[in-house]
């Protein structure tokens, strides 16, 4: 049977432990359970729906998850071998502006923007239009092997996606022809290009295009650079 001295020492230790932790000893197990990290709940709002051309053939839908939506503003390039030749697509160069938030809150407003900004000089910083401000998301260009490339430089770590064209459909008849008056480039479905080490989205849609089509024929051996704008939807 413990002595009175041992019982006293035990009581002192118990009291000191309660003071040090600020928690009654009987509740410590419950408190420890309550401090376990809880799972992070992802937003349950469904992804916005890809727009449609309204034509006989549409781009297929996707079962992937939307990551970003961007407004691309730049030029489509075509090479001319000589007068009377048909221009050949060489690639594109564009700055991508982050429109993800607007796509999720007001896609109808977003769809009006390419037809507006195609007539404006490409901004050097953020894009401001219709009381909306879009920061730079990255760049779009074609690499040395003519592979379409999306470099999302403001995402950390930087995400670079190399793609190949899977399918294209004509832009709607009423799409903006752009300042050159040549017409709107096709809507495209682009998927990750095999053999390339992409770090980022694996699927890209180019939709709601404005401008960018080549002139029917060349007037000389030269490069045609046609102003264009479009929406790019990135999925993983």
KENULUM-100715 format. One record per residue: residue number from 1; z, y, x of N, C-alpha, C, CB in turn. Coordinates in steps of 0.1 Angstrom, whole numbers. Last residue first. Glycine has a CB too. Example, Ala and Ser with C-alpha at 12.3 -4.5 7.8 and 13.67 -1.06 7.14 Angstrom:
% residues 2
   num     npz     npy     npx    capz    capy    capx     cpz     cpy     cpx    cbpz    cbpy    cbpx
     2      71     -22     128      71     -11     137      79       0     129      57      -6     141
     1      78     -57     132      78     -45     123      78     -33     132      90     -45     113
END
This chain:
% residues 236
   num     npz     npy     npx    capz    capy    capx     cpz     cpy     cpx    cbpz    cbpy    cbpx
   236    -669     192     -66    -664     182     -57    -659     170     -65    -653     187     -47
   235    -693     219     -69    -684     208     -75    -681     198     -64    -692     201     -86
   234    -703     252     -76    -699     242     -66    -690     232     -72    -693     249     -53
   233    -729     271     -86    -717     264     -91    -715     253     -82    -719     259    -106
   232    -743     302     -83    -742     289     -77    -728     283     -81    -742     291     -61
   231    -767     324     -98    -753     318     -98    -754     305     -91    -748     317    -113
   230    -787     349     -81    -785     336     -89    -770     333     -89    -793     324     -83
   229    -814     370     -71    -800     368     -73    -799     355     -82    -794     380     -81
   228    -838     383     -47    -834     374     -58    -819     375     -59    -839     360     -55
   227    -868     396     -31    -854     398     -36    -850     389     -47    -851     413     -40
   226    -887     380      -8    -886     384     -22    -872     385     -26    -894     374     -31
   225    -908     382      18    -894     381      15    -891     388       2    -885     389      27
   224    -934     366      35    -930     373      22    -915     371      20    -938     366      10
   223    -949     371      65    -937     365      59    -935     373      46    -924     365      68
   222    -983     364      74    -971     372      74    -960     364      67    -973     386      67
   221   -1015     369      74   -1006     360      80    -993     367      82   -1012     355      94
   220   -1022     384      41   -1024     383      56   -1014     372      61   -1020     397      62
   219   -1019     380      15   -1028     390      19   -1031     390      34   -1023     404      14
   218   -1015     350      -4   -1012     358       7   -1022     369      10   -1010     350      20
   217   -1008     346     -39   -1016     344     -27   -1011     353     -16   -1031     345     -30
   216    -986     350     -58    -996     339     -59   -1003     336     -46   -1005     342     -70
   215    -954     357     -43    -967     362     -48    -977     350     -49    -973     374     -39
   214    -925     337     -52    -935     342     -43    -947     349     -50    -940     331     -34
   213    -894     346     -68    -907     338     -68    -917     345     -58    -913     337     -82
   212    -872     363     -69    -873     353     -59    -886     345     -58    -862     344     -61
   211    -856     369    -102    -864     372     -91    -866     360     -81    -859     384     -83
   210    -827     352    -110    -834     365    -112    -842     368    -100    -824     376    -116
   209    -811     323    -125    -818     330    -114    -825     343    -119    -828     320    -108
   208    -792     305    -136    -793     319    -140    -799     327    -129    -779     325    -144
   207    -783     283    -108    -786     286    -122    -787     301    -124    -776     279    -132
   206    -779     257     -88    -783     271     -88    -789     273    -102    -795     273     -77
   205    -751     236     -80    -762     240     -90    -765     254     -88    -757     238    -105
   204    -741     212     -57    -743     226     -60    -754     227     -71    -746     234     -47
   203    -717     189     -44    -728     192     -54    -729     206     -57    -726     183     -66
   202    -696     188     -27    -707     178     -25    -718     180     -35    -701     164     -27
   201    -677     212     -10    -683     207     -22    -694     198     -19    -688     219     -31
   200    -665     201      23    -665     210      12    -672     204      -1    -672     223      15
   199    -681     195      49    -667     196      46    -666     206      35    -659     201      59
   198    -707     172      59    -703     183      50    -687     183      49    -709     183      37
   197    -724     160      81    -709     160      79    -704     172      71    -702     159      93
   196    -753     143      71    -747     156      75    -732     156      72    -754     168      67
   195    -762     120      61    -763     121      75    -757     134      80    -776     120      80
   194    -775     133      30    -771     122      38    -772     124      53    -778     109      34
   193    -765     162      15    -776     156      23    -770     145      32    -783     166      32
   192    -752     166     -17    -749     165      -3    -760     157       4    -736     157      -1
   191    -776     181     -40    -765     172     -37    -764     171     -21    -768     158     -43
   190    -785     204     -64    -785     201     -50    -773     192     -47    -784     214     -41
   189    -806     214     -89    -794     206     -87    -796     201     -72    -794     193     -97
   188    -818     247     -99    -818     235     -90    -805     227     -91    -820     239     -76
   187    -842     267    -115    -828     263    -114    -828     249    -107    -822     262    -129
   186    -868     286     -97    -863     275    -105    -848     274    -105    -870     262    -101
   185    -870     323     -97    -871     309     -91    -864     299    -100    -864     309     -77
   184    -887     345    -118    -874     339    -114    -876     325    -108    -864     339    -126
   183    -913     368    -108    -907     358    -117    -894     353    -110    -917     347    -119
   182    -924     391     -97    -931     378     -94    -925     366    -103    -930     374     -80
   181    -915     416     -94    -922     413    -106    -929     399    -106    -932     423    -109
   180    -898     426     -75    -912     423     -71    -921     420     -83    -913     412     -61
   179    -874     427     -88    -881     440     -85    -895     438     -81    -873     447     -74
   178    -873     401    -114    -869     408    -102    -878     420     -98    -870     398     -91
   177    -877     389    -138    -887     387    -128    -884     393    -115    -900     392    -133
   176    -851     373    -156    -856     385    -149    -866     382    -138    -843     392    -143
   175    -862     351    -182    -854     354    -170    -860     366    -163    -854     342    -161
   174    -876     342    -204    -871     355    -205    -863     359    -193    -863     357    -217
   173    -881     315    -199    -892     324    -199    -888     339    -199    -901     322    -212
   172    -858     301    -175    -862     304    -189    -873     315    -189    -850     310    -197
   171    -870     283    -147    -861     293    -153    -866     296    -167    -860     305    -144
   170    -877     248    -145    -882     262    -145    -871     271    -152    -895     263    -153
   169    -858     227    -124    -864     230    -137    -867     244    -137    -855     226    -149
   168    -853     201    -100    -855     215    -103    -861     216    -117    -863     222     -93
   167    -832     179     -81    -840     182     -93    -841     197     -94    -834     175    -105
   166    -822     177     -55    -823     165     -63    -833     167     -75    -810     161     -68
   165    -824     190     -23    -828     192     -37    -829     179     -44    -841     200     -38
   164    -795     187      -3    -809     185      -5    -812     186     -20    -813     171       1
   163    -770     204      18    -775     198       6    -790     195       7    -772     207      -6
   162    -740     209      34    -754     207      36    -760     199      24    -757     200      50
   161    -713     231      35    -719     220      27    -734     221      30    -717     222      12
   160    -682     240      48    -697     240      50    -703     228      43    -700     241      65
   159    -653     258      46    -660     247      41    -675     249      42    -657     245      25
   158    -626     266      67    -639     270      63    -646     257      58    -647     276      74
   157    -593     257      54    -603     258      64    -617     261      59    -603     246      73
   156    -601     286      36    -594     281      48    -589     267      45    -583     290      52
   155    -628     306      27    -619     295      23    -614     289      36    -627     283      15
   154    -646     323      36    -633     329      33    -624     318      28    -635     340      22
   153    -670     309      41    -662     313      52    -648     319      49    -670     324      59
   152    -688     285      32    -678     292      25    -668     297      35    -672     284      14
   151    -721     281      35    -709     283      45    -699     291      38    -714     289      58
   150    -745     260      28    -736     269      21    -724     269      30    -732     265       7
   149    -780     253      34    -766     253      39    -758     263      31    -765     255      54
   148    -808     233      33    -800     244      26    -786     242      30    -802     242      11
   147    -826     227      63    -816     222      53    -808     233      47    -807     212      61
   146    -843     233      84    -847     237      70    -838     230      59    -862     233      67
   145    -833     228     108    -840     217     103    -844     220      88    -832     204     103
   144    -818     251     112    -830     249     120    -838     238     115    -826     247     134
   143    -807     259      77    -805     257      92    -818     254      99    -796     245      94
   142    -807     285      54    -813     273      58    -812     271      73    -829     272      54
   141    -779     299      36    -791     300      45    -796     286      47    -787     306      59
   140    -753     317      23    -762     307      20    -774     309      29    -767     306       5
   139    -718     325      28    -732     327      30    -740     315      26    -735     331      45
   138    -689     336      10    -695     330      22    -710     334      22    -693     315      22
   137    -675     353      -7    -670     339      -6    -676     332       6    -674     331     -19
   136    -664     386     -11    -673     377      -4    -667     363      -3    -677     382      10
   135    -653     395     -44    -652     395     -29    -661     384     -23    -637     392     -25
   134    -661     415     -70    -663     401     -65    -662     402     -49    -676     395     -69
   133    -651     431     -98    -651     432     -84    -651     418     -78    -639     440     -78
   132    -663     447    -128    -658     435    -121    -660     437    -106    -666     423    -126
   131    -676     467    -142    -662     468    -140    -655     456    -134    -655     471    -154
   130    -703     460    -137    -697     458    -150    -682     458    -150    -702     446    -156
   129    -697     454    -102    -707     455    -113    -700     452    -126    -719     446    -111
   128    -694     452     -68    -688     458     -80    -699     460     -90    -682     471     -76
   127    -688     431     -41    -698     435     -51    -690     440     -63    -707     423     -55
   126    -676     439      -8    -674     433     -21    -685     438     -30    -660     435     -27
   125    -700     449      15    -686     443      13    -686     436       0    -676     454      14
   124    -726     456      13    -721     451      26    -707     445      26    -721     463      36
   123    -747     446     -14    -735     453      -9    -731     447       5    -724     453     -18
   122    -782     449     -17    -771     439     -14    -759     447      -8    -775     427      -5
   121    -793     472     -41    -792     468     -27    -780     458     -25    -790     480     -17
   120    -804     459     -73    -795     468     -65    -795     463     -50    -781     468     -70
   119    -817     441     -88    -823     454     -86    -815     464     -78    -826     461    -100
   118    -799     420     -89    -812     418     -82    -819     431     -80    -821     408     -90
   117    -779     428    -106    -777     430     -92    -790     428     -84    -766     421     -86
   116    -789     421    -132    -785     435    -128    -785     437    -113    -771     438    -134
   115    -793     394    -133    -804     403    -137    -801     417    -134    -807     401    -151
   114    -767     384    -126    -778     383    -117    -790     392    -120    -783     369    -117
   113    -750     391    -150    -749     398    -137    -761     396    -128    -737     394    -130
   112    -749     377    -173    -757     389    -173    -758     396    -159    -751     399    -183
   111    -732     356    -168    -746     353    -169    -755     365    -170    -748     344    -181
   110    -706     368    -171    -711     364    -158    -726     362    -158    -704     351    -153
   109    -704     370    -198    -705     382    -190    -711     379    -177    -692     389    -189
   108    -701     343    -204    -712     350    -210    -715     363    -202    -710     354    -225
   107    -677     335    -192    -690     330    -186    -702     338    -192    -692     316    -189
   106    -649     345    -188    -660     351    -196    -673     348    -190    -658     367    -196
   105    -631     328    -174    -626     336    -185    -637     342    -194    -618     347    -179
   104    -644     313    -155    -634     306    -163    -630     314    -175    -622     303    -155
   103    -661     332    -143    -667     320    -149    -657     313    -159    -672     310    -139
   102    -642     349    -132    -649     353    -143    -656     342    -151    -660     364    -139
   101    -632     332    -111    -623     337    -122    -631     341    -134    -614     348    -117
   100    -656     329     -95    -649     318    -101    -640     322    -113    -640     310     -91
    99    -672     345     -80    -671     348     -94    -664     337    -102    -685     350    -100
    98    -676     357     -48    -667     348     -56    -666     353     -71    -654     346     -50
    97    -708     358     -35    -697     366     -40    -689     357     -50    -701     379     -46
    96    -728     352      -7    -722     346     -19    -709     354     -23    -718     331     -17
    95    -759     363       5    -744     364       5    -739     359      -8    -739     379       8
    94    -787     345      17    -780     352       7    -765     353      10    -782     346      -7
    93    -819     334      23    -807     340      30    -800     348      19    -811     349      42
    92    -841     306      23    -834     317      16    -822     322      25    -830     313       2
    91    -873     292      30    -859     291      29    -854     304      22    -852     290      43
    90    -901     289      28    -894     287      41    -879     286      40    -898     299      50
    89    -928     280       8    -913     282       9    -908     279      23    -906     274      -2
    88    -959     294      14    -951     282      15    -936     286      17    -956     274      28
    87    -986     310      -4    -973     311       3    -965     298       3    -965     322      -3
    86   -1019     301       1   -1008     300      -8    -995     301       0   -1008     287     -17
    85   -1043     324      15   -1035     312      15   -1024     312       5   -1029     310      29
    84   -1054     349      15   -1059     340       5   -1052     327       5   -1074     337       8
    83   -1048     354      50   -1053     360      37   -1059     349      28   -1063     371      39
    82   -1024     330      63   -1035     339      64   -1039     345      50   -1047     333      70
    81   -1001     318      60   -1009     314      72   -1021     323      74   -1014     300      71
    80    -969     329      52    -984     330      48    -992     327      61    -987     344      43
    79    -938     318      40    -947     320      51    -961     320      46    -945     310      62
    78    -910     332      23    -922     324      22    -932     327      34    -930     326       8
    77    -876     335      12    -887     337      22    -898     327      21    -881     336      36
    76    -856     353      -9    -863     340      -8    -875     343       2    -868     335     -21
    75    -825     371      -3    -840     370      -4    -844     356      -3    -846     378       8
    74    -797     379     -23    -804     379     -10    -819     379     -12    -799     367      -2
    73    -767     368     -37    -776     380     -37    -783     380     -23    -769     393     -40
    72    -750     347     -59    -758     348     -47    -767     360     -48    -765     335     -43
    71    -719     344     -72    -731     351     -74    -738     352     -60    -729     365     -80
    70    -702     312     -76    -706     324     -68    -718     330     -74    -707     320     -54
    69    -675     292     -83    -687     298     -88    -690     311     -81    -686     300    -104
    68    -658     262     -72    -661     276     -71    -674     280     -79    -663     280     -56
    67    -652     236     -84    -644     242     -73    -646     258     -72    -647     236     -60
    66    -652     213    -110    -657     226    -105    -647     232     -95    -659     236    -117
    65    -656     179    -104    -647     190    -107    -652     203    -101    -633     187    -102
    64    -681     157    -119    -673     162    -108    -665     174    -112    -682     165     -95
    63    -700     149    -136    -686     145    -139    -677     149    -128    -686     129    -141
    62    -726     171    -149    -719     164    -138    -705     159    -143    -717     173    -126
    61    -759     171    -165    -745     175    -163    -738     167    -152    -737     174    -176
    60    -792     178    -153    -782     169    -158    -768     175    -156    -783     155    -151
    59    -812     205    -164    -805     199    -153    -794     190    -159    -799     209    -143
    58    -836     199    -190    -824     206    -185    -819     198    -172    -813     207    -195
    57    -867     204    -206    -859     196    -196    -848     205    -191    -869     191    -185
    56    -875     223    -224    -876     209    -228    -868     200    -219    -891     205    -228
    55    -850     250    -223    -863     244    -222    -863     229    -226    -869     245    -208
    54    -826     261    -220    -832     261    -234    -846     255    -234    -832     275    -239
    53    -811     262    -198    -823     270    -198    -829     271    -212    -834     264    -189
    52    -775     265    -199    -788     257    -201    -800     267    -201    -787     250    -215
    51    -746     266    -178    -755     272    -187    -768     263    -188    -759     286    -183
    50    -718     244    -177    -730     249    -170    -739     255    -181    -737     238    -162
    49    -686     254    -190    -699     246    -191    -710     252    -184    -702     244    -206
    48    -655     255    -172    -666     261    -180    -678     252    -180    -669     275    -175
    47    -631     228    -173    -641     236    -166    -651     242    -175    -649     227    -155
    46    -602     231    -193    -614     224    -189    -623     234    -182    -621     219    -201
    45    -569     236    -183    -580     242    -189    -593     235    -184    -580     257    -185
    44    -547     226    -170    -553     217    -179    -566     223    -186    -543     212    -189
    43    -538     229    -135    -542     235    -148    -550     225    -157    -551     247    -145
    42    -515     204    -123    -528     211    -122    -531     218    -136    -539     202    -118
    41    -482     203    -114    -491     201    -125    -503     210    -123    -484     204    -138
    40    -465     187     -89    -473     199     -92    -483     196    -103    -480     205     -79
    39    -434     169     -93    -449     169     -91    -455     183     -96    -455     158     -99
    38    -404     182     -78    -412     177     -89    -426     177     -86    -408     185    -102
    37    -380     171     -53    -392     179     -57    -399     173     -69    -402     180     -45
    36    -346     168     -62    -358     161     -58    -370     170     -62    -359     147     -64
    35    -323     179     -72    -330     186     -61    -343     180     -57    -321     188     -49
    34    -312     161     -89    -318     173     -95    -326     181     -85    -308     182    -101
    33    -300     143     -72    -311     139     -80    -319     151     -85    -307     130     -91
    32    -279     159     -63    -289     154     -53    -301     150     -60    -283     143     -45
    31    -264     162     -86    -270     173     -80    -281     169     -70    -260     182     -73
    30    -255     135     -90    -264     142    -100    -271     153     -94    -256     146    -112
    29    -239     132     -68    -250     123     -69    -260     129     -79    -246     110     -74
    28    -219     152     -72    -228     153     -61    -240     144     -62    -221     150     -48
    27    -200     151     -91    -213     156     -96    -223     156     -84    -212     169    -102
    26    -176     144     -79    -181     135     -89    -195     139     -94    -172     135    -101
    25    -171     166     -63    -175     153     -57    -181     144     -67    -164     146     -50
    24    -184     197     -73    -174     187     -75    -179     174     -69    -170     185     -89
    23    -196     219     -49    -200     210     -60    -189     200     -61    -213     203     -57
    22    -193     233     -26    -194     241     -38    -197     232     -50    -204     252     -37
    21    -191     222      -1    -203     219      -9    -205     228     -21    -205     205     -12
    20    -165     230       7    -176     232      16    -190     230       8    -176     221      27
    19    -148     223     -15    -150     237     -11    -162     239      -3    -138     242      -3
    18    -150     195     -14    -155     203     -26    -157     217     -23    -144     201     -37
    17    -139     190      11    -153     186       8    -159     194      -4    -154     171       6
    16    -113     198       8    -121     205      17    -136     202      15    -118     201      32
    15    -104     179     -11    -105     193     -15    -114     201      -6     -90     199     -15
    14    -106     155       5    -114     156      -8    -115     171     -12    -107     148     -19
    13     -88     161      25    -102     159      29    -111     161      16    -104     145      35
    12     -64     161      10     -68     173      17     -83     172      20     -60     175      30
    11     -62     135       1     -64     146      -9     -69     158      -2     -51     148     -16
    10     -59     121      25     -71     119      17     -73     130       7     -70     105      10
     9     -33     131      33     -45     134      41     -58     132      33     -45     125      54
     8     -18     119      12     -19     134      14     -31     138      22      -7     139      20
     7     -21      92      17     -26      98       5     -28     113       6     -16      94      -7
     6      -8      91      42     -22      88      41     -28      93      28     -24      72      42
     5      18      98      34      11     106      44      -4     103      43      16     103      58
     4      26      77      17      24      91      12      16     100      21      38      97       8
     3       6      48      26      18      56      26      15      70      20      22      58      41
     2     -10      22       6     -10      34      15       2      42      14     -22      42      11
     1       0     -12       9       0       0       0       0      12       9      12       0     -10
END
